[in-house]
């Protein structure tokens, strides 16, 4: 078996990805809350509200997919740890 990955690097990337989507989710929530509290009603606001909703939906999808990737990366790192321990 020829392995071209280091388990510690895989885990590090998984942690960075997890931090990224958590921070992005937090920032998105703050922006949406502030936006909703504004006393602003016009066509520009409506267009922006649609764009903000689209971004939010994309971030929700990205987070769900990223959570799956993080879990998979951590499993792969564990498999590599076991492989390297056996060698």
Buried (B, 14 or more C-beta within 10 A) or exposed (E): EEEEEEBEEBBEBBEEBBEEBEEBBEEBEEEBEEEEEEEEEEEEEEEEBEEBEEEBEEBEEBBEEBEEBBEEBBEBBEBBBEEEEEE
